Amino acid sequence: MRVGLLTYGMKDRLTGIGRYAMQLSYAVRDIASDIEMVLINPYPESLLPWYKDFPVIPVPSLRRLPAVMTLGPFLLDHIARRYDLDVLHDPCGIAPFLPTKHVHKVVTIHDAIPLKYPHMYPWLGRLVFRTEVPWSKWTVQQVITDSISAQEDLTAYADIPKHLITVIYPGVDVPNPEYLDGLRDMPCPPCVDPEVIHNPYFLYVGAINPRKNVHRIIEAIDILRQQEPHVRLLVVGPNRPPSGDADIVNYLGYVDQETLDFLYVHARAVLVPSLYEGFGFPALEAMGRQSVAIVSNVSSLPEVTGEGAIHVDPHDTMSWVKAMARVMQDARYKERVVERGYEIARTFSWENTARQTAAVYRQVTGKP
């Protein structure tokens, strides 16, 4: 079986969806010898090693989203015929497909944010979701999504029947304890100010936008400093905002994986204050690095973190203050949360994700 995996938007730096697509392709290759993953790549000039590890179909005309939406359905239909693909899989949630039957189609829609909270999403994203996602129920044979919470939202807001949606949790890379012990003894990475690490800090990983609710934890840190005057917030990711919080927050931008792991391990806790998440990678990554995750008690976050994280009302600043203070002041409580979180994170393997996704490929094609 040949599966064409669309990789538009995945040129140089891989963020959430790109990492999902890459890890999925490797994991399916490892566990399913009957499935050949083929990357439909708009960026032939990309230096990502990923593109050298798989067969590639170059489609430079699909570099930009407007082309994906307009030209994409016809070009992908042609590519499927020309390259004898059994399945087209869009991991980005758009599903630019025609309702033809000569190739089977699968789309991963990670969440329903643009439909449920349109005011929190750029206009182009809203347009794409409103036009393409509800159309999926006629153009694809199966929708994959990251959580039961996301499945319910796609049914409610995109009118996709529940029987067309398969919930498959993404995997999370969980390092072994020896690697984590090494990080605890490792000197401070060069891109991080040692003075910052010397003092207690909480960590936030991700973009900054209204849905991420980062202002809530900045307010909470400011209040917490009345008890713990040296505590700070470290932010990893894009979009440093022009704000007057330099005495509270350090914005580190993007960092490499080892540096991020170092920051996870040394943080008092990792904070995920989002108003909505389809899954919540930073929370599971923190748990998998034996750090405490303090997360919002909404959308998918309680579902995927279970008893391995501390759940807090995203609208209640003082609840965040109390949760952070307890982690700093109650070592036994923190140890229990860390232990349970590590156990839960280890259940989210890419092997499980690949096996369930391969089963979807076999289901839609009718091949055992």
N, C-alpha and C positions, 0 to 999 in steps of 0.2 A: 504494500500500500504506500502511495506517495502523498504526503501532506505538504501543501504549500502554506508556509507561515508568513503572513504579511509583516514587514518590519518598517513601515513608514514612520518617520519621527525618531528613528533609532540610528543616529549617525555617528556621534562621537561619545558623549557622556550618557551612560545608561542610567535613567532614574527608575521609578517604580515599575511602570509597565514594561519598559525595556528590559529590566532585570527579570521580570516575570517571564517574558518571551524567551530570553536567553537560557535561563535555568530550566524552563520547560523543555526546550529543544534538546538540551544535553541529557536531561533525565529520561525523556521518551526514547532517545537513541540508546541509552544504557539498558533499558528494561524491555524494549520491544524490538526484537530483531526483524520482525516482519514490517515495521513502519520506517520509511525513509523520510526524514524531515528535510524539506527544501526551503531555503530562505528566499522570499521574493523581495529583493533589496533595491530601493531607489537610490542608494548611495554607493556606486561602484568605487568611489575614491576613499571610502571609509577605511581607517586603519584598525578597526576593531578586530581582534583575533577571532572573535566569534564567526565573522563572515568567511574566515579561511578554514574553518572546521566543518563546514557543511556545503553541500551543493547550493549554488546561488543562481537565481534567475534575475538578471539586472533589469530594472524598470525605472530609469532615471526620470521618466515623465511623471512619475507619481511622487515627486519630492515634496510637494506642497499640498496642504489639506484641500484647497478648492479643486485641485486636479484629482485627488483621491475620490472626492464626492461626485464629480461630473464625468471625467474620463474613466475613472477606476472601474465602475461596474462592467463596462464593455471590454476594457483591456484585460481585466482579470479573467473574464469569461473566455477570451481568446487564449490567454496564457494557459489556462487549465486544459484546453483542448490540445494546444501545441505541445505542451510538456507532459501530457498524460497524467495529470494530477487527479487523484481520487477525492481529495478533500482540500478545500480552501479554509484556512483558519485565520480570522482576524483577532489578534489578542488585544487590540486597542479600543474595541467597543463600538466602532462605527458601522461595520458590516456593509461595505460598498459593493453589494452584490445584485445581480439580476436574478429574478425568480425562475432560473432555468434548472433543468434536472440532470444534465449530463455530468455535473460535478456536485458533490455534497458540500454543504457549507456549515461552518461552525463559527460562532463569535463569542469572545469573552467580554462581557460587559461588567466592569469591576464595581460599579455603583450607579445610583440614580441621582447623583447630586444635581446635575443641571435641570432635572425635571422637578425634583422635590424642593430645591432651594435655588431657583433660577437667578435671584438677585445676588447670589454669591459666586456667580460664574460669568466669565467673559461672554460677550454677545455671540461670538462665533461658535463657541462650545454649545451655547443654548440652541443656536440654529441647527447645528449638526444633530444634536440629540433629539430635538423636536421633529426633525424630518426623517432621520435615518433609523433611530432606535425603535420606535413603534412599528416601522416597516419591517423590522427583523422577523416578525411572526409570519410573514409571507415569503421571505427570501432565504431563511436559514432553517436547517433541520434541527439544530439544538443550540441553545444559549447556555454558556457556562458563566457562573458568577461566583464571587468570592465568599459569600456568607448567606445564611438563611435570612438575615436582616435585609441584605441587598436583593435577594430573591423576592421577598415580600414587597419591597418598594418598586421593583420592576413590574410586578403584576399590578400594583395599585396605580402607578404613575405612567407606565408605558403600555399598559393593557396587554402585556405578553402573558399568555396562559401559563400557569405554573407547571403544567406537564412538559412544556418546552424548555424549562430552565433546570439545569443540573447544578447543584451547589458542589463546588470542589475547592477546598481550602488551598491556597498557595502554600508552598513550602517555605521554610525559614532555615537558613544555614546556622547551625548551632555548633560552635567550636567545642573541642574537647577540653576537659578541665585543665590539662597540662598547658595548653595554649593560654588559657585565661590566667593561670598562675604566673606564666611568663610575662603577661601584660602588667600584672601587679608589681613586678620587680623591674619593669622596663623604665629607662629614663624618659623624661618628658619629650614628646616629639618636637622637632624644630619649629613647626608652624604654630605651636601653642606656647603662650607665655607661662613660664614656670611659676611665676607669682600667682597667676590665676589658678593653676592646679593646686598650689600649696594650700589655698583656702577652700572651704567646702563649696561645692557647686551642684546645681541641678542642670540637667541637659534637656534641650529640645532639639529634635531632628526633623527637618522638613521645611516646606515653603511657609511664607507668612502671607496670609490672606484672611478675609473675615471668617471663613469657615473654620480655619485652624484655631481661632479664638486665643491667639498668643497674648493679647493684651491682658487676659484674665490672669495668666501666671506671672506676668510682669508686675501686676498689681499685688498679687499674693507674695511674691518675693520681697517687694518693697515693705509690706507689712511684717513679714517674717524677720526682716533685718532689725526690727525692734527687739527681738529675742536673740537673734544670731547675726550680729552686725557685719560679719565678713562674708556671708553667703552671697553667691552670685548665680546668674543664669547664663549658661553657654548655649549659643544657637548655632547649629550646623545646617547649612543649606543656602539657597539663593535668596536674593531680595532683601538685602540689608535696608531697613527703613530709616529715613532721616528723622530720628526722634531724639529726645533729650534724656535717654536712659543709659548713658554710657557708664554711669557709676553703678549700675545694677547688672547690665547685660554686656556680654562679649559676643560679637558676631564673628564667627570663624570662616564663613563661606563654605565652599566644598572642601572636604578633606578626603584622603585616601582611606581604604578600608581598615588598615591596621591602626591608623590614628583614630578613626571612629570607634573601633573596638576598645582602644585605650580609654577613650572618653566615656564609653559605656561603663567599663569596669570600675573606673574611679569616681563616677558620679554618685551622689547620695541617692538620687533617683532620676529616672527619665520621665518627663512629663508629656502627656498626650491629651491636651485640653479640647480636642476637636468637637465641634457641634455635630459632625457627621463624618463617618469613615465607612468605606465598603469593606475594609479588612483591618488595616492598622499595623503595617510592618514595623515601625519603630518600637511599638509596645512589645511585640513578639521578639524582636531582635534584642531588646533590653533584657527580657526574661531569659533569653538564650545565652546571655553573657553574664548571668548571675547578678544582675542589677535589679533594683526595684522599679516597677512600672506603675506610675500613678496615672490613671486614665479616666476619661469621661465615662459616665454611666449611661451612654446613649448609643444608638445605632448598633454597629457590629462589635464594638469594643468589649462589652461584657460577655458577649457570645464567644469570642475567640480567646480572651484572656482568662475567663473563668475565675477560679479561686487563686490564680497565680499573679493577680495584680490588685491594686487598691483602686476602687471605683468611687468617683467623686462627681457631684453635680457640676456640669460645665458652666453654669450660671452663678454659682455661689462662691465668691472669692474666699470667704473665710473657711469654707470646707477644704479648699486647696491649702490654705495656710496651716490648718490643723493636720492634714495628711502629711505635709512636708515636715512639720515640726515633730510629729510622732516618729517618722523614719529617722530623723536626726537624733532623737532622744531615747528611743527604745530599741536597743540592739537586738534583743531576743525576738521582738516582733518583726523587725527587718529581716532577720535570719530565716524566720518561718516563711515570709512572703517570697524571699529569694529562692528558697528550696522548692517550694511548690511551683513557682514560676518557671524554673529550669526544667522541671518534670513535664510541665504542659508544653513548653516550647519544643521539646524534643519530639513531641507527637506530630508536629507539622513538618513532615519530610517531603522533599521534592520527589522522592521515589513514590510516595503515596499519591501525590498530585499527578505524576506521570501515568501511573497505572489507571487512575480514574479517567484521565483525559484520553488515554489510549482506548479505554472502554467506550468512550463517547464516539471516537473515530470509527470503531468497529460497529457500534450501534447504527450510526447514520449510513454507513456503507453496506451493512448487512454481511460484512466479512467477519468470520469468527476469529 
